[in-house]
């Protein structure tokens, strides 16, 4: 199994930045692609960004492109999501997940992920 713990959420004003971290433990982290999703009450978990095992392949949702940056440090078993120019509509619980799926097309879908963290709340005020 892989255990994931997110941190770094909080309350910020629109236009500010936050850096989310996801610490992995258990099975070798470098075997998994990783992704960030977010969820608001009454809605499903929405794809934000994903990164391949080596960090070379990176994909973003349209809403995140140009403002968010996903990265990973396999030596530290960490995944990060740098969020800049935050907007009130970015308010959500953010989750990191890991997947063994080799096809990056699957990384956009929640069902491809095997393990999830407990989530961290991000609130952006206007």
VENVEN-V789237 format. One record per residue. RES is the residue in one letter. SS is DSSP state (H for helix, E for strand, - for the rest). NEAR is the number of other ideal C-beta (glycine too) atoms within 8 Angstrom. Layout:
# VENVEN-V789237
res = {RES & RES}
ss = {SS & SS}
near = {NEAR & NEAR}
This chain:
# VENVEN-V789237
res = {X & X & X & X & X & X & X & X & X & X & X & X & X & X & X & X & X & X & X & X & X & X & X & X & X & X & X & X & X & X & X & X & X & X & X & X & X & X & X & X & X & X & X & X & X & X & X & X & X & X & X & X & X & X & X & X & X & X & X & X & X & X & X & X & X & X & X & X & X & X & X & X & X & X & X & X & X & X & X & X & X & X & X & X & X & X & X & X & X & X & X & X & X & X & X & X & X & X & X & X & X & X & X & X & X & X & X & X & X & X & X & X & X & X & X & X & X & X & X & X & X & X & X & X & X & X}
ss = {- & E & E & E & E & E & E & - & - & E & E & E & E & - & - & - & - & E & E & E & E & E & E & E & E & E & - & - & H & H & H & - & E & E & E & E & E & E & E & - & - & - & - & - & - & E & E & E & E & E & E & - & - & - & - & - & - & E & E & E & - & - & - & - & - & - & - & E & E & E & E & E & E & - & - & - & - & E & E & E & E & E & E & - & - & - & - & H & H & H & - & E & E & E & E & E & E & E & E & - & - & - & - & H & H & H & H & H & - & H & H & H & - & - & E & E & - & - & - & E & E & E & E & E & E & -}
near = {5 & 12 & 8 & 13 & 8 & 15 & 9 & 9 & 12 & 8 & 5 & 12 & 7 & 10 & 5 & 8 & 9 & 11 & 9 & 17 & 10 & 16 & 9 & 14 & 6 & 6 & 7 & 4 & 10 & 7 & 7 & 13 & 14 & 15 & 15 & 16 & 14 & 13 & 11 & 8 & 3 & 3 & 6 & 5 & 8 & 10 & 12 & 14 & 14 & 14 & 14 & 10 & 8 & 7 & 9 & 5 & 8 & 10 & 9 & 10 & 10 & 5 & 7 & 10 & 8 & 3 & 8 & 12 & 7 & 15 & 9 & 10 & 8 & 10 & 4 & 5 & 9 & 10 & 13 & 13 & 15 & 11 & 12 & 8 & 6 & 14 & 7 & 8 & 6 & 11 & 8 & 10 & 11 & 16 & 14 & 16 & 15 & 15 & 13 & 8 & 8 & 3 & 6 & 9 & 5 & 9 & 14 & 8 & 7 & 9 & 4 & 8 & 11 & 8 & 9 & 9 & 11 & 7 & 10 & 12 & 9 & 17 & 9 & 15 & 8 & 5}
